Each structure stands twice: as structure tokens, then as C-alpha cells.
Amino acid sequence: MAYLGKIQGTVENQQNIGRIYKNSKFGIYGTVDNLASLNMDRAKEMEVALRDEIQLGKATILCSLENQKVEEYEIEIEKIYKENNYDNKSMQIKVTDERLLEKTGGIIQGMSGSPIIQNGKFVGSVTHVLVNNPQEGYAVFGDIMLKQSKEIN
């Protein structure tokens, strides 16, 4: 069975909420001037894991597929490239959650940036899908993303 799909967002209020300073292979970085407009739950903030804390095995991703509802889906971290500081393929991941596989067949366009959580910490974000196997893809380390965010000024 072949799945094609994408996640697409819209800007509803047509108001500027901040500025983008950097668009790189590690993500888009900037500042948010109006946090209230994002409707964020600050109680869900979490620590960024150091790459030495990341383990092979179970983790989850957070993404919104329908009705702006963020859901958690199970994945496996299959490989970790701890010495990788030069691109956004820090970890190889595999979608294992049957609900997500049923809905999308795996990683789809627009899922890039979906946070990966392991042991209650942010370990990174989805970056790529393997074209020949949409159940698998790559992710970038959260510590690289944090370092990049500090270099925007």
C-alpha cells in the first residue's frame, strides 16, 4: 500500500509574531515577540537531552495530523551518530506506532521539525524520510538545534 501526504499549516490571524533570522539545514531560527499568540502550554516545557543521554530504542514524536490536535506517536531510535556535527542526520529513526502508520504510512512531507522525546527530554527533531521506506528517516540532535538558536544574533 502506498501513502502520499503532507502536513500543511496556515497563518490565521495575519499578524507578525516574530522574526526569522536564520534558515539552515538545522532548522529555522528567530525570535517570537508575541508568545501569547502561539497559544502554547508552558507547563509542557522540557529539558534538552545531551547526545550522550540519547539511547537506542523507544521514543516518541509529537505531531498534529488533524484538527490542530498534537498527538504522541511511538518511534524507535535505530542508530545514533554521536560525532555528527556537520549535517542534520544525527539519528536514524523508524515509525513503529500503528496509528501513525495507518494514517500516513510513516514520515510524510511537513513532518520535519516534529519533536522527538525520550525519557521525558527533547532529543531532537525529524528532518528526513527515506524515500524507499517512509517508515524510516533521520533526525537532528536537540543540542545542535539549541547551539544554532544561540548563534542567531
GUZA-232401 format. One record per residue: x, y, z of N, C-alpha, C in turn. Coordinates in steps of 0.001 Angstrom, whole numbers, plus 524288, in hexadecimal, padded with zeros to 5 digits. Example, Ala and Ser with C-alpha at 12.3 -4.5 7.8 and 13.67 -1.06 7.14 Angstrom:
% GUZA-232401
ATOM     n.X     n.Y     n.Z    ca.X    ca.Y    ca.Z     c.X     c.Y     c.Z
ATOM   83386   7E9C6   81E78   8300C   7EE6C   81E78   83390   7F31C   81E78
ATOM   83232   7F736   81BA8   83566   7FBDC   81BE4   83264   8001E   81EBE
***
This chain:
% GUZA-232401
ATOM     n.X     n.Y     n.Z    ca.X    ca.Y    ca.Z     c.X     c.Y     c.Z
ATOM   80348   7FB72   80000   80000   80000   80000   8037F   804DB   80000
ATOM   8029E   80870   7FC86   805B0   80D38   7FC2C   802C4   811B2   7FEBD
ATOM   8059B   814E4   80197   8035F   81975   8041D   80632   81E48   80220
ATOM   80359   82229   800F3   8058C   8273F   7FFBA   802B0   82B27   80317
ATOM   80569   82EE8   804E0   802BC   832CD   80809   8065F   83715   809AC
ATOM   80423   83AE7   80C2B   80733   83F2F   80E42   80411   841D8   8128A
ATOM   806D0   844AD   815C5   80467   847DB   819C6   80519   84D81   81808
ATOM   800FC   85082   81852   80135   855E0   8167A   7FED1   85971   81A92
ATOM   8014A   85DDB   81B85   7FF4C   8618E   81F5B   7FD92   8669A   81CD2
ATOM   7FA8A   86990   81FB7   7F8D0   86EA9   81DE1   7F993   872B1   8222F
ATOM   7F9DF   87788   820A4   7FA25   87BD0   82457   7F4B8   87E35   8248E
ATOM   7F230   87D94   82906   7ECC1   87F36   8296F   7EC0A   884EC   82AE7
ATOM   7EF53   886EA   82E65   7EE51   88C2E   83052   7F117   8906B   82D26
ATOM   7F464   88EEA   82988   7F725   8928D   82618   7FA33   896BB   8290D
ATOM   7FC19   8955C   82DB2   7FF42   898F6   830C4   804CD   896E3   83122
ATOM   8088C   89A6B   83102   80DF1   898D6   831DF   80E81   89731   8378C
ATOM   8111D   892D9   83867   81200   89118   83DC6   817C5   8912D   83F29
ATOM   81B1A   8923D   83B50   820A7   89262   83C5E   823C4   89313   83762
ATOM   828C7   891C5   837B6   82C47   89263   83341   82F7F   88D81   83277
ATOM   8304E   88C24   82D8B   833BB   887C8   82C23   83904   88A11   82ABC
ATOM   83D1A   88803   82D38   84260   889E4   82C44   845BE   885F4   82957
ATOM   8442C   88108   82983   8478B   87D08   82746   8443B   8787D   8255B
ATOM   84528   876E0   82090   842A8   87240   81E54   84712   86EC8   81C64
ATOM   8483C   86AA8   81F3E   84CC0   86760   81E09   84B24   861A5   81DC3
ATOM   84EE1   85E58   81C94   84DC9   858B9   81C66   84C6A   8568D   821CC
ATOM   84D4E   8599D   825E4   84C01   857F3   82B32   846C3   85A0C   82D0B
ATOM   84432   85D4C   829DF   83F13   85F4F   82B4C   83E8C   8651B   82A36
ATOM   83A16   86729   82BB6   838EB   86CB7   82B2A   8392F   86F1A   8309E
ATOM   83C04   87380   83116   83CE1   875E5   83632   83B7E   87BA2   83613
ATOM   83979   87D6D   83A68   83816   882EA   83AE1   83646   88419   84058
ATOM   8335B   8884C   840CA   8313C   889E3   845D6   82B62   88A76   84568
ATOM   828C1   8896F   849B0   8231D   88A1E   849FA   8221F   88EC4   84D8C
ATOM   81F7B   892A6   84B71   81E59   89764   84E78   8193D   89702   8517A
ATOM   815C6   8939C   84FBC   81092   89348   85206   80F4B   88D94   85345
ATOM   81166   88B91   85798   81085   88619   8591A   80AC4   884D8   859DD
ATOM   807BB   88888   85BB7   8022C   88792   85CBC   7FF50   885F5   857BD
ATOM   80104   887F3   8534A   7FE5B   886B3   84E60   7FF33   8810E   84CB2
ATOM   80310   87E65   84EF5   80424   878F5   84D8E   800CD   87510   85090
ATOM   7FE35   876D2   854A7   7FAD7   87367   857BC   7FDCF   86E9A   859A9
ATOM   8026B   86F87   85BE2   805C8   86B52   85DBE   80499   869F9   86368
ATOM   80556   8650B   864B8   804C5   86345   86A18   80A35   86314   86C88
ATOM   80B95   86710   86F7B   810D9   8677B   871C1   811EE   86320   875B4
ATOM   80DDE   86080   87796   80E96   85C31   87B4D   81116   85777   878AF
ATOM   81114   85756   87378   81336   852DD   870A1   818DC   853B8   86EE4
ATOM   81B58   857DE   870C2   820D9   858BC   86F83   82408   85444   871BF
ATOM   82863   852F2   86F0B   82BB3   84EB5   870EF   83164   84FDD   86FD3
ATOM   834BB   84CF3   87257   83A5D   84D87   8719C   83BFD   84B4B   86C5A
ATOM   8404D   84D61   86A5F   842B9   84B39   865AE   846B1   8472A   8676B
ATOM   84651   84273   86550   849F3   83E42   866B0   84F38   83F2B   86417
ATOM   85353   83E18   866E4   85882   83DF3   86485   858C7   8390F   8612B
ATOM   85BD9   8391C   85D1C   85BF2   8348C   8599F   85DCF   82F96   85C52
ATOM   860E0   83011   86091   86281   82B6E   8637B   85E02   828FC   86689
ATOM   859C6   82BE0   86747   85532   829D8   86A0A   8517F   826DF   86665
ATOM   85212   827AD   86152   84E92   82535   85D87   85009   81F76   85D03
ATOM   84C11   81C1B   85CF0   84CF1   8167C   85CB0   84A25   81429   85804
ATOM   84C2F   80FD7   8561B   8495D   80CD4   85225   84458   80AD1   854A3
ATOM   84039   80A89   8518E   83B60   80858   85397   836DD   80C1D   8535B
ATOM   83319   80B28   856B9   82E1B   80DEF   85691   82EA1   813C4   8579A
ATOM   82B82   816AF   854AB   82AF6   81C53   85556   825A2   81DB9   85315
ATOM   82444   822A4   8532E   81F5D   82458   850D4   8204C   82951   84DAF
ATOM   81CD2   82A3D   849F0   81CC5   82F43   8473C   81790   831DD   84858
ATOM   8178B   836FE   84826   812C4   83A07   848BD   81181   83C7E   84383
ATOM   80CC1   83BB7   841A6   80B23   83E68   83CDB   80538   83EF3   83CBE
ATOM   8038D   8429D   83994   7FE0A   843CF   83903   7FC5F   84251   83384
ATOM   7F920   83E5C   83311   7F760   83C89   82DF5   7F1EA   83E66   82C9D
ATOM   7EEB1   83F3E   83099   7E959   840E9   82F84   7E742   84450   833EF
ATOM   7E436   84828   83287   7E182   84B93   8363F   7E522   84E56   83A17
ATOM   7E9D7   84F86   83888   7EDAB   85249   83BBE   7EEA5   84FA0   840FC
ATOM   7ED80   84A9C   84161   7EE58   847B3   84634   7F3AE   84504   845F5
ATOM   7F71F   84669   84989   7FC4E   8440C   849C0   7FBD4   83EC0   84C6F
ATOM   7FDD6   83AC2   849D1   7FDC0   8357F   84C0C   8033F   83347   84C40
ATOM   803EC   82F71   84FA2   808F1   82CDD   8505C   808BD   82789   84DA5
ATOM   80CE2   8265F   84AA1   80D28   8216F   847C0   81260   81EC7   848E9
ATOM   81239   81996   84949   816EE   8169A   84A91   81A82   815FA   845E1
ATOM   81F9E   81687   84704   823AC   8157C   8431F   8280A   81269   845C0
ATOM   82BBE   810C2   842AB   8308A   80E5E   844A8   8351B   8119B   842B0
ATOM   838D8   812A8   84619   83DCE   814DD   84466   84140   81035   8431A
ATOM   8428E   80FA0   83E10   84563   80B07   83C3B   84B50   80BBB   83C1C
ATOM   84D14   81064   83AE4   852B4   81184   83AB0   8538D   81705   83CB6
ATOM   857FC   817BF   83F55   85976   81CE3   8415A   85EF0   81E10   83F59
ATOM   85F83   82296   83CF4   8648D   82443   83ADD   866A0   828A6   83E5B
ATOM   868B6   82726   842EE   86A1E   82AED   84703   86E25   82EF6   84550
ATOM   8717F   82D95   841A3   87598   83134   83FF7   873C9   834DB   83B9F
ATOM   86EF5   83454   839E9   86D0E   8376D   8357F   86BA0   83CF4   8373C
ATOM   86EB7   840B6   83570   86D9B   8463B   83671   86D14   84949   8315A
ATOM   86D3F   84699   82CEA   86D99   84945   827E1   868A3   8490C   824A3
ATOM   864EF   845A0   825E8   85FFD   845A6   8230B   85B87   84430   826A9
ATOM   856D8   843B1   82482   85237   842CD   827BC   85080   83D1D   827CC
ATOM   85438   8399A   82702   8531C   833FF   82752   855F7   831B3   82C09
ATOM   8544A   83353   830AE   856C2   831C4   83594   854F2   82C6F   83779
ATOM   8500B   82B17   83634   84DBD   82629   837F0   84A80   823DF   83382
ATOM   84A70   81EBA   83336   846D3   81C23   82FA0   84243   81A2E   832E7
ATOM   83D85   81B56   83117   838D8   81A05   83415   8351F   816B6   830C7
ATOM   831A1   81401   83376   82DB1   810CD   830CD   82877   81176   83394
ATOM   82466   8129F   83097   81F21   8130B   832C5   81D2D   80D8A   833F9
ATOM   81B6E   80CB4   838CC   81967   80798   83A66   813B3   807DD   83C1D
ATOM   811A5   80C8F   83CC7   80C4F   80D47   83EAA   80867   80BCE   83A63
ATOM   8051B   807F5   83B7B   80152   80617   8379B   7FD6D   80A4A   835FD
ATOM   7FBFF   80DC1   839A4   7F84E   811F6   83850   7FA9A   8159C   83437
ATOM   7FF8F   816FE   834FD   80225   81A81   83149   8030B   817C4   82C13
ATOM   80494   812E1   82C45   80569   80FF0   8276F   80054   80F61   8245B
ATOM   7FC0D   80E9D   82725   7F6F6   80E1F   8248D   7F54B   81351   8220F
ATOM   7F660   817AC   824C6   7F4C6   81CCC   822D1   7F82C   81EBC   81E55
ATOM   7FD56   81DE1   81EB5   800F0   8205A   81AFE   804A0   81C98   8183B
ATOM   80541   817E5   81A42   8091E   8144C   81819   80E94   8154B   81A29
ATOM   80F32   8192E   81D7E   81453   81A66   81FB2   8153D   8203E   81FE5
ATOM   819ED   821D2   81E82   81B6D   82754   81E95   819AF   829C8   81977
ATOM   816F7   82E2D   819D1   814FD   830C9   8151D   8170F   83666   814DC
ATOM   81687   838B4   81049   81817   83E1E   80F7B   81537   84195   81359
ATOM   8180B   84509   815E5   815B7   84876   819CA   8169C   84691   81F51
ATOM   8187E   841CA   81FE9   8198A   83FAB   8251A   81EEC   84152   82715
ATOM   8221A   84392   8239B   82736   8458A   82548   82671   84976   829AB
ATOM   829B1   8490A   82D87   8293C   84C7B   8320D   8261A   84A1E   83676
ATOM   82383   845B1   8357E   82098   84326   839B5   8245F   841A1   83E0F
ATOM   82348   8433F   842E5   826CF   84220   8473A   82701   83C51   84888
ATOM   82BA2   83A98   84A14   82C6F   83537   84BDE   82D93   83569   851B5
ATOM   82AA5   83248   854A2   82B04   83230   85A5C   82CCD   82CC0   85C0F
ATOM   83089   82CAB   85FA9   8323B   827B3   861FA   83376   828B6   867BB
ATOM   8316D   82576   86B26   83245   825F5   870C9   830F3   82B6E   872C8
ATOM   82CBF   82DAF   870A8   82AE3   832B6   8727C   82E14   83767   870B4
ATOM   831B5   83697   86D13   834F6   83ADD   86B29   8347F   83B52   8653F
ATOM   83552   84010   8634D   8356F   8411B   85DB1   83ABD   83F5F   85B9C
ATOM   83ABD   83B8E   85806   83FB5   83994   855F0   840DC   83B89   85074
ATOM   83CE1   83D62   84DA7   83DCE   83F55   84864   838C7   83FE2   8455C
ATOM   83963   840A1   8402F   834E5   8415A   83CBA   83590   83E4F   837B0
ATOM   8312F   83C9C   83590   8311D   839D7   83091   8331B   83D7E   82C46
ATOM   83684   83B6D   828C8   83886   83E9A   82476   8377A   83C43   81F17
ATOM   837E1   83729   81E8F   83780   834AA   8196A   83460   82F9A   819B1
ATOM   83252   82E13   81551   82FFB   828EE   814A3   8335A   825FA   810BA
ATOM   833CB   820E4   81164   8366F   81DB2   80D77   83286   81CB9   80919
ATOM   833C3   81E83   80477   83018   81E4B   80016   82E44   818C0   7FEF8
ATOM   831C6   814F3   7FF69   83052   80F8D   7FE40   82DAB   80CC0   802CB
ATOM   82D61   80F52   8075F   82AC2   80D02   80BE3   828C0   8115E   80F70
ATOM   823EC   81331   80EAA   821EF   8179E   811AF   8213E   81691   8178D
ATOM   821E8   811B5   81939   821B7   810A6   81ED9   826B0   81281   82188
ATOM   82ACF   8136E   81E7E   82FD7   814DA   820C5   8319F   81A32   81EEE
ATOM   834D6   81CA5   82222   836DF   821B9   820BE   83B42   82355   8245B
ATOM   83C6E   82862   82440   840B0   82A8B   82761   83EAE   82EE5   82ADE
ATOM   841D6   8301B   82ECA   840A1   83455   8326B   845AF   8370D   833F2
ATOM   84532   83BEF   83587   849A6   83F04   8374F   8499B   83F37   83D42
ATOM   84E40   83F4E   83F9B   84EAF   83FB0   84546   84C72   844D9   8473D
ATOM   849E8   844A7   84BBB   847EA   8495C   84E33   84C40   84D0C   84FDD
ATOM   850CA   84AE8   8516A   854FD   84E63   85323   85741   8518E   84E9A
ATOM   85729   84F58   849DE   858D6   8525B   84548   854F7   856C5   84451
ATOM   84FF3   85592   844BC   84BEB   85986   843E9   84C77   85DF1   847E9
ATOM   84D76   85C8A   84CC8   84E17   86071   850E7   852D5   863E4   84FCC
ATOM   85725   86185   84E2D   85BDC   86482   84CDE   85AC1   8683D   84858
ATOM   85802   8666C   84452   856B2   869B5   83FE7   8534D   86E54   84195
ATOM   84FAC   86D65   84526   84C2C   87199   846E8   84F28   875DC   849C2
ATOM   85367   87478   84C53   85688   87852   84F39   859F4   87B8E   84B98
ATOM   85A78   879E1   846AF   85DD5   87CA0   842FD   85AD0   88047   83F60
ATOM   855F6   88187   84095   852D0   884B5   83CF9   853B2   88A87   83D89
ATOM   85608   88C45   8419D   856B8   891F6   84258   85B72   893FD   83F97
***
